[in-house]
Amino acid sequence: MDFVVLSLFALLAFISRVVNLLEVPIFTDEAIYIRWAQIGLNDPAHRFISLTDGKQPLFTWLMYPFLSIFTDPLFAGRFVSVLSSMLAVSGIYFLAKELFNRKTAVFACILYLISPFALLYDRLALMDSLLSALLVWCLYFTVMLTRYSRLYFSFMLGITAGFGLLTKSSAAFGLYLLPFSLLLFNFSEKNNLNKLLKWAVFSFLSIIIAQIIYNLLRLSPYFYIIEQKNYSFIMTFDEFIKSPLRIFLPNLNGLTGWLFSYLTIPVAVITIINLIISIIKVKRIIFLLFLWFIIPFLALAFLGKVIFPRFILFMTMPLLIIAADFLSRFYSFARIRMKYAYIVILLILAQSFYISLVLIVKPVNADIPLNDRNQFFDDWPSGFGVRQVVDYIENESRKGKVVLGTEGTFGLNPAAYEIYLKSNDNIIIKGYWPVKSVPAELKNYARLYPTYLVFKDTQEFPGNWPLKLVARYRRGLKNTYLYFYQVIPED
């Protein structure tokens, strides 16, 4: 029975994530990660290239086989996240079934499948979907280790946490939160001291295994950059001590808004209701799930110097299970007393389902937080127009040498063009920043070859620049554009 149900949910996760996978334009971070993966795949000496920017490499490593299979590198990169969704829904099923029952597991998987938050990031070539999947499994193995104290679960927890640390630094919460699993420990059993000691030894072993895996990154001389990069996003201890509440309230306000927006109000409400009931009835399982959310959530609120909605994606997974427990209990109670109980449940799920459907069919119209709208659709990090520019330059390159200049030396420009065009010997790609005038190098190239310049930031251009507009591409629903010019040769 479990195999059939789980296979169905994994298939639904795959289909819902892979349909129209390229509908969202390439995002700046996606371009960077895919370009790193291409470089590492082509040259083993650069397998740790992501560490040069302080990013762990597992996500880019997992792209390697798919870059060899699929012709579109963006599809290949996003396919890793599609598969991560299948891993996540499987973990959610096993975790919810172990903590509650099969019915709760089914509701938890449904909530995950229609979650706008999960669906959006499961369709992007970003690390957060993989991180969420790994931390769901970390929680599952943590629960199993606490309840059954078996060496197998110790090893699996260590390996899963280790892979998490190879993905993103916030995976460390999978280890930091280990002690709270004692909420599930039965202190009234006989020989509980021996069992507690066994749990402590196995937990320590898991930590050791995770650290061994993580320290494989020390093979790269750029390992130290991870810590430097982390502190560009979070406060150091000294910074925090000097002003512990300076950013807390603004961060908390922003994070809470993103959380309610992505959970949707109906799902957020039933989650809160179940939390209140659990406090009254002292339900330790719910407490554990909530702690796996609230501790990293508050840590980010206190320490986050730069925050984005995707940082809280992994934290919302336990909340989906809390909401699923409420739905399961409500359904069991109401189907006997309420003829149309299932309609109430459908109404609770309707908003999440609708937003997710829009994200699949017409994502630019989806009701998502403004910060993510700007990132993925309406502002310069969004790659509207990139595909058209790539097609144009590819077509021109069939006639001979072509030069493409980009406003930007890292990120969307020039990486979005490099992932498609770098292997073409007839195309020269050059990045520039800042672009206060047409670069002299491009003016020189323009005397020899067709030369073009793409702008992602600049929106107004002096009339005396030697440029001819080829096209402009509107981003999302706002009046910002990607401008594509040809450089006119000067006498």
C-alpha positions as CSV (number, residue, x, y, z in Angstrom):
1,M,0.0,0.0,0.0
2,D,2.7,2.5,1.0
3,F,4.6,1.7,-2.2
4,V,1.6,2.4,-4.4
5,V,0.7,5.7,-2.6
6,L,4.2,6.9,-2.5
7,S,4.8,6.1,-6.2
8,L,1.7,8.1,-7.0
9,F,2.8,11.1,-5.1
10,A,6.3,10.9,-6.5
11,L,4.8,10.8,-10.0
12,L,2.5,13.7,-9.3
13,A,5.5,15.7,-8.0
14,F,7.4,15.0,-11.1
15,I,4.6,15.9,-13.5
16,S,3.6,19.1,-11.7
17,R,7.2,20.2,-11.6
18,V,8.4,19.3,-15.0
19,V,5.4,20.6,-17.1
20,N,6.3,24.0,-18.6
21,L,9.6,23.8,-16.8
22,L,11.1,26.6,-18.9
23,E,8.1,29.0,-18.5
24,V,9.9,31.1,-15.9
25,P,12.8,33.0,-17.5
26,I,16.3,32.2,-16.4
27,F,17.2,33.8,-13.0
28,T,20.6,35.3,-12.4
29,D,21.7,32.8,-9.8
30,E,20.5,29.9,-12.0
31,A,22.8,31.2,-14.8
32,I,25.8,31.3,-12.4
33,Y,25.2,27.7,-11.0
34,I,24.7,26.2,-14.5
35,R,27.8,27.9,-15.8
36,W,29.8,26.5,-12.8
37,A,28.4,23.1,-13.6
38,Q,29.4,23.3,-17.2
39,I,32.9,24.4,-16.3
40,G,33.3,21.6,-13.7
41,L,31.9,19.0,-16.1
42,N,34.4,20.0,-18.8
43,D,37.4,20.3,-16.5
44,P,37.7,18.1,-13.4
45,A,40.3,20.6,-12.0
46,H,37.3,23.0,-11.6
47,R,34.9,20.7,-9.8
48,F,35.1,23.0,-6.7
49,I,34.6,26.2,-8.7
50,S,31.5,27.2,-6.7
51,L,33.7,27.7,-3.7
52,T,35.3,30.7,-5.3
53,D,32.0,32.4,-4.5
54,G,31.6,30.6,-1.1
55,K,28.9,28.3,-2.4
56,Q,28.9,24.5,-1.7
57,P,29.2,22.4,-4.8
58,L,26.7,19.4,-4.5
59,F,23.9,21.1,-6.4
60,T,26.2,21.9,-9.4
61,W,27.7,18.4,-9.2
62,L,24.3,16.8,-9.5
63,M,23.8,18.8,-12.8
64,Y,26.6,17.0,-14.5
65,P,24.7,13.9,-15.9
66,F,21.7,16.0,-17.0
67,L,23.9,18.5,-18.8
68,S,25.1,15.5,-20.8
69,I,21.5,14.3,-21.4
70,F,19.5,17.4,-22.1
71,T,20.3,19.9,-24.9
72,D,19.0,22.9,-22.9
73,P,21.3,23.6,-20.0
74,L,18.5,25.5,-18.1
75,F,16.3,22.5,-18.3
76,A,19.1,20.3,-17.2
77,G,19.8,22.5,-14.1
78,R,16.1,22.7,-13.2
79,F,15.7,19.0,-13.6
80,V,17.8,18.5,-10.4
81,S,15.2,20.4,-8.5
82,V,12.4,18.4,-10.1
83,L,14.0,15.2,-8.8
84,S,14.6,16.9,-5.4
85,S,10.8,17.4,-5.2
86,M,10.3,13.6,-5.6
87,L,12.9,13.1,-2.8
88,A,11.1,15.7,-0.6
89,V,7.6,14.2,-1.1
90,S,8.9,10.8,-0.2
91,G,10.5,12.1,2.9
92,I,7.4,13.9,4.0
93,Y,5.3,10.8,3.5
94,F,7.6,8.6,5.6
95,L,8.0,11.3,8.3
96,A,4.3,12.1,8.6
97,K,3.4,8.4,8.7
98,E,6.0,7.7,11.4
99,L,4.9,10.6,13.5
100,F,1.1,10.2,12.9
101,N,-0.5,7.8,10.4
102,R,-1.0,7.1,6.7
103,K,-3.9,9.5,6.4
104,T,-1.8,12.4,7.8
105,A,1.0,11.4,5.4
106,V,-1.4,11.6,2.5
107,F,-2.6,15.1,3.5
108,A,1.0,16.2,4.0
109,C,2.0,15.1,0.6
110,I,-1.0,16.9,-1.0
111,L,-0.1,20.1,0.9
112,Y,3.5,19.8,-0.4
113,L,2.3,19.1,-4.0
114,I,0.1,22.2,-4.1
115,S,2.3,24.5,-2.0
116,P,3.2,27.5,-4.2
117,F,6.4,27.9,-2.2
118,A,7.6,24.4,-2.9
119,L,6.3,24.3,-6.5
120,L,8.1,27.5,-7.5
121,Y,11.5,26.5,-6.2
122,D,11.1,22.9,-7.3
123,R,11.1,24.4,-10.8
124,L,14.2,26.5,-10.5
125,A,17.9,25.6,-10.7
126,L,18.5,26.8,-7.1
127,M,19.9,24.9,-4.1
128,D,16.9,25.5,-1.9
129,S,14.7,22.6,-3.2
130,L,17.5,20.1,-2.7
131,L,18.2,21.6,0.8
132,S,14.6,21.2,1.8
133,A,14.5,17.6,0.6
134,L,17.6,16.7,2.5
135,L,16.5,18.4,5.7
136,V,13.1,16.6,5.6
137,W,15.1,13.3,5.5
138,C,17.3,14.6,8.3
139,L,14.3,15.1,10.5
140,Y,13.0,11.6,9.5
141,F,16.2,9.9,10.4
142,T,16.4,12.0,13.6
143,V,13.0,10.7,14.7
144,M,13.9,7.1,13.8
145,L,17.2,7.3,15.7
146,T,15.4,8.6,18.8
147,R,12.7,6.1,18.7
148,Y,14.7,3.0,17.8
149,S,18.4,3.8,18.5
150,R,19.8,1.8,15.6
151,L,23.2,2.2,14.0
152,Y,21.6,2.3,10.6
153,F,19.7,5.4,11.3
154,S,22.8,7.0,12.8
155,F,24.7,6.4,9.6
156,M,21.8,7.6,7.4
157,L,21.4,10.8,9.4
158,G,25.1,11.5,9.2
159,I,25.2,10.9,5.5
160,T,22.0,13.0,4.8
161,A,23.2,15.9,7.0
162,G,26.6,15.7,5.3
163,F,25.1,16.0,1.9
164,G,23.0,18.9,3.2
165,L,26.2,20.6,4.3
166,L,27.6,20.1,0.8
167,T,24.5,21.9,-0.5
168,K,24.1,24.9,1.8
169,S,25.4,26.1,5.2
170,S,21.9,26.3,6.7
171,A,21.8,22.5,6.6
172,A,23.7,22.7,9.8
173,F,20.2,23.1,11.5
174,G,19.8,19.4,10.8
175,L,22.5,18.8,13.4
176,Y,21.8,21.8,15.7
177,L,18.2,20.6,16.3
178,L,19.2,17.0,17.2
179,P,18.8,17.5,21.0
180,F,15.1,18.5,20.6
181,S,14.3,15.0,19.3
182,L,14.4,14.0,22.9
183,L,10.9,15.3,23.1
184,L,10.0,11.9,21.6
185,F,12.1,10.0,24.1
186,N,10.2,7.8,26.5
187,F,11.8,8.6,29.8
188,S,9.4,6.3,31.7
189,E,10.7,3.1,30.1
190,K,13.0,0.7,31.9
191,N,16.7,1.0,31.2
192,N,16.0,4.5,29.8
193,L,19.4,5.7,31.0
194,N,21.1,3.1,28.8
195,K,18.9,4.0,25.9
196,L,19.6,7.7,26.4
197,L,23.4,6.9,26.4
198,K,23.0,4.9,23.2
199,W,21.1,7.8,21.6
200,A,23.9,10.2,22.6
201,V,26.6,7.9,21.2
202,F,24.7,7.4,17.9
203,S,23.9,11.1,17.6
204,F,27.5,12.0,18.1
205,L,28.4,9.4,15.4
206,S,26.0,11.1,13.0
207,I,27.7,14.5,13.7
208,I,31.1,13.0,13.0
209,I,30.0,11.4,9.7
210,A,28.4,14.7,8.6
211,Q,31.5,16.6,9.4
212,I,33.7,14.1,7.6
213,I,31.6,14.5,4.5
214,Y,31.6,18.3,4.8
215,N,35.3,18.5,5.3
216,L,35.9,16.9,1.9
217,L,35.6,20.5,0.7
218,R,38.9,21.2,2.3
219,L,40.5,19.6,-0.7
220,S,39.9,22.9,-2.3
221,P,42.1,25.9,-1.4
222,Y,38.9,28.0,-1.6
223,F,37.2,26.3,1.4
224,Y,37.7,29.3,3.6
225,I,35.5,31.5,1.4
226,I,32.4,29.7,2.6
227,E,32.7,31.3,6.0
228,Q,33.4,34.7,4.4
229,K,30.3,34.4,2.2
230,N,28.1,33.3,5.1
231,Y,29.0,36.5,7.0
232,S,27.9,38.6,4.0
233,F,24.4,37.2,4.7
234,I,24.4,36.9,8.5
235,M,25.8,38.9,11.4
236,T,29.0,37.8,13.1
237,F,28.9,37.1,16.8
238,D,30.6,40.5,17.5
239,E,28.1,42.3,15.3
240,F,25.2,40.6,17.0
241,I,26.4,41.4,20.5
242,K,26.9,45.1,19.7
243,S,23.3,45.4,18.5
244,P,21.2,42.2,19.0
245,L,17.8,43.7,18.1
246,R,18.9,46.1,15.3
247,I,17.5,44.1,12.4
248,F,15.2,41.7,14.3
249,L,11.8,43.5,13.9
250,P,12.2,44.5,10.3
251,N,13.4,41.0,9.4
252,L,10.6,39.3,11.4
253,N,8.0,41.5,9.7
254,G,9.4,40.6,6.2
255,L,9.8,36.9,6.9
256,T,6.4,36.6,8.4
257,G,4.8,38.3,5.4
258,W,6.6,35.9,3.0
259,L,5.6,32.9,5.2
260,F,1.9,33.7,5.2
261,S,1.9,34.6,1.5
262,Y,3.5,31.3,0.5
263,L,1.6,29.1,3.0
264,T,-1.6,31.0,2.0
265,I,-3.9,32.2,4.8
266,P,-6.2,29.1,5.0
267,V,-3.2,26.8,5.5
268,A,-1.5,29.2,7.9
269,V,-4.7,29.4,10.0
270,I,-5.2,25.7,10.4
271,T,-1.5,25.4,11.3
272,I,-1.9,28.0,14.0
273,I,-5.1,26.3,15.3
274,N,-3.3,22.9,15.5
275,L,-0.5,24.6,17.4
276,I,-2.9,26.1,19.9
277,I,-4.6,22.7,20.4
278,S,-1.2,21.1,20.8
279,I,-0.2,23.5,23.5
280,I,-3.4,22.8,25.4
281,K,-3.0,19.0,25.0
282,V,0.8,19.0,25.3
283,K,1.4,17.2,22.1
284,R,5.2,16.7,21.9
285,I,5.2,15.6,18.3
286,I,3.8,18.9,17.2
287,F,6.2,20.7,19.5
288,L,9.1,19.0,17.8
289,L,7.9,19.9,14.3
290,F,7.3,23.5,15.4
291,L,10.8,23.8,16.9
292,W,12.3,22.7,13.5
293,F,10.5,25.7,12.1
294,I,10.7,28.4,14.7
295,I,14.4,28.0,15.8
296,P,15.9,28.6,12.3
297,F,13.2,31.1,11.6
298,L,14.0,33.3,14.6
299,A,17.8,32.7,14.0
300,L,17.4,34.2,10.5
301,A,15.3,37.1,11.9
302,F,18.0,37.9,14.5
303,L,21.0,37.4,12.3
304,G,20.1,37.9,8.7
305,K,21.8,40.9,7.1
306,V,20.5,39.9,3.6
307,I,17.3,37.8,3.4
308,F,15.2,36.3,0.7
309,P,12.0,34.3,0.8
310,R,13.9,31.1,-0.4
311,F,15.9,31.1,2.9
312,I,12.8,29.9,4.8
313,L,11.7,27.2,2.3
314,F,13.1,24.3,4.3
315,M,11.6,25.7,7.5
316,T,8.1,25.4,6.1
317,M,8.2,21.7,5.6
318,P,7.4,20.8,9.2
319,L,4.5,23.3,9.1
320,L,3.0,21.4,6.2
321,I,2.9,18.3,8.4
322,I,1.4,20.2,11.3
323,A,-1.3,21.5,8.9
324,A,-1.8,17.9,7.6
325,D,-2.4,16.6,11.1
326,F,-5.2,19.1,11.5
327,L,-6.7,18.2,8.2
328,S,-6.5,14.5,9.0
329,R,-8.2,14.9,12.4
330,F,-10.8,17.3,11.0
331,Y,-11.7,14.8,8.2
332,S,-12.0,11.9,10.6
333,F,-14.2,14.0,12.9
334,A,-16.3,15.8,10.3
335,R,-17.1,13.0,7.8
336,I,-19.3,11.4,10.4
337,R,-21.0,14.6,11.5
338,M,-20.8,16.8,8.4
339,K,-22.1,15.5,5.1
340,Y,-19.9,17.8,3.1
341,A,-16.7,17.8,5.2
342,Y,-14.6,17.2,2.1
343,I,-15.9,20.5,0.6
344,V,-14.4,22.4,3.7
345,I,-11.1,20.7,3.1
346,L,-11.2,21.6,-0.6
347,L,-11.9,25.3,0.3
348,I,-8.8,25.2,2.6
349,L,-6.7,23.9,-0.2
350,A,-8.2,26.0,-3.0
351,Q,-5.9,29.1,-2.8
352,S,-2.7,27.0,-2.7
353,F,-3.9,24.9,-5.6
354,Y,-4.9,28.0,-7.7
355,I,-1.6,29.9,-7.2
356,S,0.4,26.7,-8.0
357,L,-1.7,26.2,-11.1
358,V,-1.0,29.7,-12.3
359,L,2.7,29.2,-11.6
360,I,2.7,26.3,-14.0
361,V,0.5,27.8,-16.7
362,K,1.2,31.5,-16.6
363,P,3.8,32.1,-13.8
364,V,4.2,35.9,-14.5
365,N,0.6,36.3,-13.2
366,A,1.1,34.3,-10.0
367,D,0.4,35.9,-6.7
368,I,3.7,35.6,-4.9
369,P,5.6,37.9,-2.6
370,L,6.9,41.2,-4.2
371,N,10.5,40.3,-3.4
372,D,10.3,37.1,-5.5
373,R,8.2,38.8,-8.2
374,N,11.0,41.3,-8.7
375,Q,13.7,38.6,-8.6
376,F,12.1,36.2,-11.0
377,F,9.9,38.4,-13.3
378,D,9.9,42.2,-12.9
379,D,13.5,43.4,-12.4
380,W,17.0,42.9,-13.7
381,P,17.7,39.5,-12.1
382,S,15.0,38.1,-14.4
383,G,16.1,36.8,-17.8
384,F,13.2,37.9,-20.0
385,G,14.7,38.4,-23.5
386,V,17.7,36.2,-22.9
387,R,16.4,33.3,-25.0
388,Q,15.6,35.7,-27.9
389,V,19.1,37.3,-27.8
390,V,20.7,33.9,-27.7
391,D,18.7,32.8,-30.8
392,Y,19.5,36.0,-32.6
393,I,23.3,35.7,-31.9
394,E,23.3,32.0,-32.8
395,N,21.7,32.8,-36.1
396,E,24.2,35.6,-36.8
397,S,27.1,33.3,-35.9
398,R,26.2,31.0,-38.8
399,K,27.4,33.8,-41.1
400,G,30.8,34.4,-39.3
401,K,32.3,35.9,-36.2
402,V,30.0,37.7,-33.8
403,V,30.8,39.7,-30.7
404,L,28.3,40.0,-27.8
405,G,29.0,42.5,-25.0
406,T,27.0,42.4,-21.8
407,E,26.4,44.9,-19.1
408,G,27.7,42.9,-16.2
409,T,30.7,40.6,-15.5
410,F,29.1,38.2,-13.0
411,G,25.5,36.8,-12.7
412,L,22.9,36.9,-15.4
413,N,25.3,38.9,-17.6
414,P,27.3,37.3,-19.0
415,A,26.6,33.8,-17.6
416,A,23.1,33.4,-19.1
417,Y,24.7,33.8,-22.6
418,E,27.8,31.8,-21.8
419,I,25.8,28.7,-20.9
420,Y,24.2,28.7,-24.4
421,L,26.9,30.3,-26.6
422,K,30.4,29.8,-25.0
423,S,31.0,26.6,-26.9
424,N,30.4,28.3,-30.3
425,D,33.8,29.4,-31.7
426,N,32.2,32.0,-33.9
427,I,30.9,33.9,-30.8
428,I,33.0,36.2,-28.6
429,I,31.4,37.1,-25.3
430,K,32.7,40.1,-23.2
431,G,31.4,41.4,-19.9
432,Y,31.7,45.0,-18.8
433,W,30.8,46.8,-15.5
434,P,29.9,49.6,-15.1
435,V,28.9,50.6,-18.6
436,K,29.0,54.4,-18.6
437,S,29.6,54.5,-22.4
438,V,30.1,52.0,-25.1
439,P,33.3,50.2,-24.3
440,A,36.2,51.0,-26.6
441,E,37.0,47.3,-27.0
442,L,33.5,46.8,-28.5
443,K,33.9,49.8,-30.8
444,N,37.1,48.2,-32.1
445,Y,35.4,44.9,-32.6
446,A,32.5,46.6,-34.5
447,R,35.0,47.6,-37.3
448,L,35.7,43.9,-37.9
449,Y,32.6,41.9,-36.9
450,P,28.9,42.4,-36.1
451,T,29.0,43.5,-32.5
452,Y,26.2,43.7,-30.0
453,L,25.6,45.0,-26.5
454,V,23.0,43.8,-24.0
455,F,21.9,46.0,-21.1
456,K,20.2,44.6,-18.0
457,D,20.3,47.6,-15.7
458,T,20.5,50.7,-17.8
459,Q,17.2,52.0,-19.0
460,E,18.1,55.3,-20.6
461,F,20.7,55.9,-23.3
462,P,22.3,59.1,-24.5
463,G,21.6,59.8,-28.2
464,N,25.3,60.1,-29.1
465,W,26.1,56.5,-28.2
466,P,27.0,54.6,-31.4
467,L,24.1,52.1,-30.9
468,K,21.2,50.8,-33.0
469,L,18.3,49.2,-31.2
470,V,17.7,45.6,-32.2
471,A,15.0,44.8,-29.7
472,R,13.8,45.4,-26.2
473,Y,12.1,42.8,-24.0
474,R,9.7,43.8,-21.2
475,R,10.2,42.1,-17.9
476,G,7.2,40.7,-16.2
477,L,4.4,43.1,-15.5
478,K,6.5,46.3,-14.9
479,N,8.0,48.7,-17.3
480,T,11.6,47.6,-17.1
481,Y,13.3,46.1,-20.1
482,L,16.3,44.2,-21.3
483,Y,17.8,46.3,-24.2
484,F,19.6,44.6,-27.1
485,Y,21.7,47.0,-29.3
486,Q,24.0,46.6,-32.2
487,V,27.2,48.7,-31.9
488,I,27.6,50.9,-35.0
489,P,31.2,51.1,-36.4
490,E,32.6,54.6,-36.1
491,D,34.7,56.3,-38.8
